Amino acid sequence: MIGLSHYLVLSSLLFGLGLYGVLTRRNAVAILMGIELMLNAANVNFVAFTRFVDPTFVRGHVAALIVITLAACEAVVGLALVINAYRHLETVNVDQVDLMKG
């Protein structure tokens, strides 16, 4: 039987992969994918704790839906910024994007 610890291990692996992707990648799209992995790890935690702690409440499911909505908004804004930077600079490498410097 799959217990809470299995879900927590899966969530920690997803979060670790996402954090590794954010910290080691220079491509802006890869960084956004790492952030999405970390948000999905949080969703797994929300749903798993709701299932095993108190299955009658749906607070974890509601929190997961809110996180999914915020992740979609983050993806839209992030990809818009990446596309705009690519149009002006012809690169998505975050080391070469220095538009905000004075």
N, C-alpha and C positions, 0 to 999 in steps of 0.2 A: 504494500500500500504506500502511496506517495504521501508523505507528511509535510509539515510546514518547513522543516529543514531543507527538503529538496527544493522547494520554491525559493527559499532564501539563498541557497547556493547558486541556483540559476540566476537569480537577480544580481547577486554579487559578481558573478562572471560577466553578465551583460554590462553592469556598471563599470567593471574593470576594463573590459574591451572598449567601451565608449570613452573612458578617461584616457586610456592609452592612445586612442585615435585622436582625441583633442590635443593631447600634449605632444604628440610626435609628428603629426601631419602638418604640411605647409599649404596644402590645397584647401581653399575655403569650403568647397563642397564636402570634402572628407571630414573637416571639422564639424560641419553641420550634421553629418551622419553620425558622428560620435556623440554629439549632444542628443540626438534623437534616441540613440541606444541607451543613454543614461536616463532619459525620461521614461523609456519603456521599462527599464529596470525598476523605477519607482512605481510604475503601474502594476507590475507583477507583485511588488510588496503590498500595495494597497489591496489588491484583490485577494491575495493569499491570506493576509491578516483578517480580512473581513470573513473569509470562508472558515478559517479555523478558530477565530476568537468568538465571533458572534454572527452566525449565518443568517439571523433574522433581520439584521440591519443591512442597509445597502449604502452606507456611508462610504465604504471603500470603492464601490463601483461608481458612485457619483464623483468622488475625487479622481478616479481614473479617467472618467469622461471629461472632467475639467482639464486634466493634464493633457489628454489627447487634443482637446480644442486649443490649448495654449501651444502645443507642439506644432499644430497645423499653422497657427498664426506665426510662430517663430520661423517655420520653414518658408512661408510666403515672404516675410520681410527679409530674411537672410538671403534667399535666392534672388530677390529683387536687388539687394545690395551687391551681390556677387555679379549679376548680369550688368548692372550699371558700372561697376568697377572694370569689368571685362571690356565693355564698350569703350571706355575712356583710356584704359591702360593696356588692354590686350593681354592681360594676365589675371589669373585667379590665385596666384601665389601670395600669401598674406605677408611675406617678408618684403615684397616689392610694392605693396600697396601702402603708400605713405601720404595719402591725401590730407589726413587730419593734422599733419605736422605743420607748425606755424611757419 
